[in-house]
Amino acid sequence: RIFVQDTYIRAARGGTGYAKVGGNYGGGMRASLDAMQYHCKDVLWLDAAENKYVEEIGTSNAFFRINDEVITAPLDSGTILPGITRNSVIMLLKKWGVKVSERKLAIDDIIAASKDGSLQEIFASGTAAVISPIGCLNYKGTDYKVADEQVGPVAQKLYDTLYGIQTGKVEDDMGWTYKLFDLD
């Protein structure tokens, strides 16, 4: 369960939201308290300018699969971290033939997709967690389910592939890893 934060902001244009610096996360502590009141694990941040477009989940990049299209926030606002894992997710999805869009996505569109059943998956990507699936959003005190609240097939395939490449259990056909030495 993720709490949609519509009171506080994480980052604004002209700030340092695009960078992985400690100051970007300290302000999130107040929002985390709100999330805990609703028994949520983290926060889905909305944009600072209009307070309606989704940006990130906690300290991770956010992805939404609606009608077989995976959507993530664009980098042009200067408020989204251009993460390596984010880029890896986009590259893998494109390689697999999944439609990927980097564009603004309104929270109202996500809620409508949950209601009409076209919201297939939500997941976050980041260095430590790799891929974190989301089963439910709490927005304005109401829970909105993500599909059947189970790990979706795209999120699972991404996790298995990325973690597998990181651990050497999946062949890296993207050229992302380098052998430094042989332990034999």
N, C-alpha and C positions, 0 to 999 in steps of 0.2 A: 504494500500500500504506500502510495506516494501522495503527499499533500501539495496541492497546487497553491503556491504562495502568491496571493494577489494584493498584499499590503506592502511588503518590503521588496527591495530589489537587490540583485547580486552585482550587477555591473551596468554602467551607463556609457554611452558614446563619449569618447574623449578620455575615458578612464583606462584602467589596466586589465579589463576583463578578458582580453585576448592572451594574457600572460599567466603562467603558473607561478604566482607569488603569494606569500602568506597573507598579505593584506586583503586579497580577494576573498578569502574564506572566513576571516574573523567576523565579518558582518553577518555571515550566515547563521551564527549561533542563535540569534533571536528568532529567526525563521524556523530553526530546528525545534525550538521550544513549542512553537505553534504546531508543528508537525506531530510532536509527541502527544499533544493534547488530543489529537484525533487518532492516536495509535498508529501513526505512519512512521516509516523508517527514514524517509528523506523528503526533500523538497523539489518540486518542479518549478523552476523560476520562469517568470514571464518577463517580457522586455520592459525597460525603464521608461521608454518614450510614450507608449500607448497602453501598457499593462494588459496586453491581449495576445501577444505572440509568444509561443514557447521558445525557450532558449536552452537551458541545461537542466540536468537532474543532479542536484547536489553539486559535486565537483566534477561531474562527468558529462560528456556529450550525449544528447538525447536523440533517439531515432523512433519514428512512428511509422508503422506499416498499415496503410489504409488502401483498400482495394488493390492489393498487390504492388503498391508503390511505396518505397521507403523514403521518408522525408526527414531531413535534418536541417537545422537552422543554418543560414548562410553565414559566411565569415565576414561579409562586408560591413557589418555594424560595428566591428571592433570590440564586441562584447563576448564573443565565442572563442574558446580556446581551440586553436588549430591542432588538436592532438594527433599524435602519431597513430594511436589506435583508431581514432575517428577516420583518418585517411586510409588506414588499412581496411576498415570496414567498407568504406565506399569503394575502394579498389576491388575487393573480393566480390561485393555485390554486383558490380559492373561486369566482372569476369564471368560470373554465374548467370548473367543475362537478366538480373533483377533491375527493374526500373528504380533509379535513385534520383532524388531531387534535393538540391540545396536551395531551400526557399522558406519564406515566412509561412508559418502555420498557426492559425488562431486557435486558442484554447476552445472557443465555441465550436470550431469545426471538429475538434477531437471529441468533444462531448456529443455532438450530433452523430459522429461515426460510431461511438460507443452505443448510442441509443438505437441506431439502425442496423447494427451488426457488421458494419464495414471496417471497424477498428480491429485489425488482426493481431497486432503486436505492438508493444512499446518496450524498448530496451535502452540501457545506457552503456556507453563504452568508455573505458579508461585503462590506464596502465596497470593498476593493481587488480581490479576486478575483471578485466578483459571485457566481458559482456554480462550485464546484469538485467535479467528480464523483469518487467513490471506487470503485476496482475490486476492492479486497481488504482484508480486516481480518486482522491477525495477533493472535491471542488465545491466550495461554499457549503460545506457540511453534508454533501451528498456523495455517496460512493458510485463510481462509474467503472464497471468491469471492462477489462481488456479481454476480449474473446471469452475463453473458458477459464481464465485465470491460471492457465498452465504455461509452461515455457513453450514459446512458439517455435516452429520448425526453422525459421530463418535465424533467430537468435541462437538456437541450439547448434545449428551448422556453423555459424560464425564462431561461437565459443570453441567448439570442437576443433575447428580449423586453426584458429589463432593460438589457442593453448597448445594444440598439437605441434604447430610450427615452433613455438617457443621452447617446448620440451624435447624437440627432435623426434617425436612420435609420428608426425605427419611431414611428408616431404615438402620442402619449401620450393615451390615452383614459381615464386614471385621474386626470388633473389634478395630476400630480406635478411637472411642470416649468413654468417661467415664462420667458418671453422678456424679457430685460433690456434689450436694444437691438437695433437692426437694423444689420447690417454693410453694407447697400447704399449 
